[in-house]
């Protein structure tokens, strides 16, 4: 294992965050604060409680997931797409490092950024609502697994994308709607029975449900199923990345 190579890629990617601090950190925090003002205050005044939790506190896990999923995907996608775009990816491919070390560097940096933003939003939320974390260990576990899984997904997206429009397409038109329709701002038990069954086909439901359980002990689906879905998604992403480097799909041409 060439840890020096992993460290170099990781530090290079993390340094980009500090060069774009306003875009990387400040913007997501401000956006989340606006969500609290709009949803927590405006809608929260009409919906007092959901599953015994005040509405303002109930939406905190969903807001964190919304930002974390988007940021992890976007950071990892751009991180690997830019070297491919300017051609420096060939230097990586010709260097004495394995695909696993390349993935660890890029995905590790993207996951770290997303995790940091998630924790900052959690602290920001504490200024708006009273937050209780029933299972701190599982909260961090769900958060870390989600950051890593969607950073891997973003890495795949960055290799697949052939232009900047495709790079922004999936986070904008796929991930964000899935999060909004995945119980971010409501419990799926509030939906009619038919739509409850339809919603279960949304994979993000399992992430948000498990993450919310770690806060308040309530969940829309079984916790074991949520963990299984995250682990399955992570394994699928790893398998696809292994196939990409094995075949050279869109990285060697």
C-alpha positions in Angstrom: 0.0 0.0 0.0 1.5 3.3 -1.1 0.3 5.5 1.7 2.4 8.4 0.5 0.5 8.5 -2.8 -2.9 8.3 -1.0 -1.8 11.1 1.3 -0.6 13.3 -1.6 -3.9 13.0 -3.4 -5.9 13.5 -0.2 -4.0 16.7 0.7 -4.2 18.1 -2.8 -8.0 17.6 -2.9 -8.5 19.0 0.6 -6.5 22.1 -0.2 -9.0 22.9 -2.9 -11.6 23.2 -0.2 -9.7 25.9 1.6 -9.2 27.8 -1.7 -13.0 27.8 -2.3 -14.1 28.1 1.3 -17.1 30.3 0.5 -18.5 27.8 -2.0 -17.5 24.6 -0.1 -18.5 25.4 3.5 -20.4 28.7 3.8 -22.8 28.2 1.0 -24.3 24.9 2.2 -24.6 26.2 5.8 -26.4 29.3 4.6 -28.7 27.2 2.5 -29.5 24.9 5.4 -30.2 27.9 7.6 -32.8 29.1 5.1 -34.4 25.7 5.1 -34.8 26.0 8.9 -36.4 29.5 8.5 -38.8 28.4 5.8 -39.7 24.9 6.8 -39.0 25.0 10.6 -40.7 28.4 11.2 -43.4 28.7 8.5 -44.5 25.1 8.2 -43.5 24.2 11.7 -46.0 26.6 13.1 -48.7 24.5 11.4 -47.3 21.1 12.1 -46.5 20.8 15.8 -45.1 17.3 16.0 -44.3 14.3 13.9 -43.9 11.0 15.7 -43.6 12.8 19.0 -40.8 15.1 17.8 -41.2 18.8 17.1 -41.3 19.5 13.4 -38.2 21.8 13.5 -36.2 19.0 15.1 -37.7 16.3 13.0 -36.4 17.8 9.7 -32.8 18.1 11.0 -31.6 14.6 9.9 -33.3 15.1 6.5 -31.6 18.4 5.9 -28.2 17.0 6.9 -28.7 14.1 4.5 -29.8 16.4 1.7 -26.6 18.4 2.0 -24.3 15.5 2.7 -25.5 13.4 -0.3 -25.3 16.3 -2.7 -21.8 17.5 -1.5 -20.3 14.0 -1.3 -21.4 13.3 -4.9 -20.4 16.7 -6.3 -17.0 16.9 -4.6 -16.0 13.4 -5.6 -17.3 13.8 -9.2 -15.5 17.1 -9.8 -12.3 15.8 -8.1 -11.8 13.0 -10.6 -13.4 14.7 -13.6 -11.1 17.6 -13.6 -7.9 15.6 -13.9 -9.6 13.6 -16.7 -10.6 16.9 -18.4 -7.1 18.4 -18.4 -5.3 15.1 -19.0 -3.4 14.8 -15.8 -5.2 11.6 -15.0 -2.7 9.8 -17.3 0.1 10.7 -14.9 -1.9 9.0 -12.2 -2.5 5.9 -14.3 1.2 5.7 -15.2 2.4 6.2 -11.6 3.3 3.2 -9.5 0.0 3.3 -7.5 -3.0 1.0 -7.7 -6.6 1.9 -8.4 -7.4 1.3 -4.8 -4.9 4.0 -3.7 -6.3 6.5 -6.2 -9.8 5.8 -5.0 -8.8 6.1 -1.4 -7.2 9.5 -2.0 -10.1 11.1 -4.0 -13.0 9.4 -2.2 -11.4 10.0 1.2 -11.1 13.7 0.6 -14.7 14.0 -0.8 -16.1 12.0 2.2 -14.1 14.2 4.7 -15.5 17.4 3.2 -19.1 16.0 3.2 -18.7 14.8 6.8 -17.3 18.1 8.0 -20.2 20.0 6.3 -22.7 17.5 7.9 -21.3 18.1 11.4 -21.2 21.9 10.8 -24.9 21.8 9.8 -25.7 19.7 12.9 -24.1 22.4 15.1 -25.9 25.1 13.1 -29.2 23.3 13.7 -28.6 23.5 17.4 -29.1 27.2 17.3 -32.6 26.8 15.8 -34.0 23.8 17.5 -33.4 21.5 20.5 -31.6 18.4 19.2 -31.4 15.1 21.0 -29.2 12.3 19.7 -30.4 9.0 21.1 -27.7 6.9 19.5 -24.5 8.9 18.9 -22.5 6.0 17.7 -25.0 5.0 15.1 -25.5 8.6 14.1 -21.8 8.8 13.2 -21.9 5.4 11.6 -24.8 6.3 9.3 -23.2 9.6 8.5 -19.7 8.2 7.7 -21.2 5.3 5.6 -23.3 7.7 3.6 -20.4 10.1 3.0 -18.2 7.2 1.8 -20.9 5.6 -0.3 -22.0 8.7 -2.2 -18.4 9.8 -2.6 -17.8 6.5 -4.4 -21.0 7.2 -6.4 -19.7 10.6 -7.3 -16.3 9.1 -8.3 -18.2 6.9 -10.8 -20.2 9.9 -12.0 -17.0 11.9 -12.6 -15.5 9.2 -14.7 -18.7 8.7 -16.7 -19.3 12.4 -17.4 -18.0 13.7 -20.7 -18.8 17.4 -20.0 -19.7 19.7 -17.2 -23.4 19.5 -18.0 -23.4 15.7 -17.4 -21.4 16.3 -14.2 -24.1 18.4 -12.8 -27.0 16.5 -14.2 -27.2 13.6 -11.7 -26.8 15.7 -8.4 -29.3 18.2 -9.7 -32.0 16.1 -11.3 -31.7 12.8 -9.5 -30.2 13.0 -6.0 -32.0 16.2 -4.9 -35.5 15.0 -5.9 -34.9 11.6 -4.4 -33.9 13.2 -1.1 -37.0 15.5 -1.1 -39.2 12.5 -1.9 -37.4 10.3 0.6 -39.0 11.6 3.8 -36.6 14.5 4.4 -39.4 16.8 5.6 -42.1 14.3 6.5 -42.7 10.7 7.7 -43.7 8.4 5.0 -46.4 7.1 7.4 -48.2 10.4 6.7 -48.7 9.3 3.1 -51.6 7.2 1.7 -50.9 3.4 1.7 -50.3 3.3 -2.0 -47.7 6.0 -1.9 -46.0 4.5 1.1 -45.4 1.4 -0.9 -44.1 3.4 -3.9 -41.8 5.4 -1.7 -40.1 2.2 -0.5 -38.5 1.9 -4.0 -36.6 5.1 -3.2 -33.2 4.1 -1.8 -32.8 7.4 0.0 -35.7 6.6 2.2 -33.6 3.9 4.0 -30.7 6.4 4.6 -32.9 9.1 6.0 -35.0 6.7 8.1 -31.9 5.1 9.7 -30.2 8.4 10.3 -33.4 9.9 11.9 -33.7 6.8 14.1 -30.2 7.5 15.5 -31.5 10.9 16.6 -35.0 10.2 17.9 -35.4 6.4 18.0 -38.2 6.5 15.4 -37.9 5.1 11.9 -40.1 4.5 8.9 -38.3 1.2 8.0 -36.3 -1.4 10.0 -32.9 -0.3 11.1 -31.3 -3.5 9.9 -32.8 -3.0 6.5 -31.4 0.6 6.4 -27.8 -0.6 7.2 -28.1 -3.4 4.7 -29.2 -1.0 2.0 -26.2 1.3 2.7 -23.8 -1.6 2.7 -25.2 -3.0 -0.5 -25.0 0.4 -2.2 -21.3 0.8 -1.1 -20.5 -2.7 -2.3 -22.1 -2.0 -5.7 -20.1 1.2 -6.1 -16.9 -0.5 -5.2 -17.6 -3.2 -7.8 -18.3 -0.7 -10.5 -15.1 1.2 -9.8 -13.1 -2.0 -9.9 -14.6 -2.8 -13.3 -13.9 0.7 -14.6 -10.2 0.5 -13.8 -10.0 -3.1 -15.0 -11.5 -2.2 -18.4 -10.3 1.4 -18.6 -13.8 2.7 -19.3 -13.6 6.4 -20.2 -10.2 6.8 -18.5 -7.8 5.3 -21.0 -9.3 6.8 -24.1 
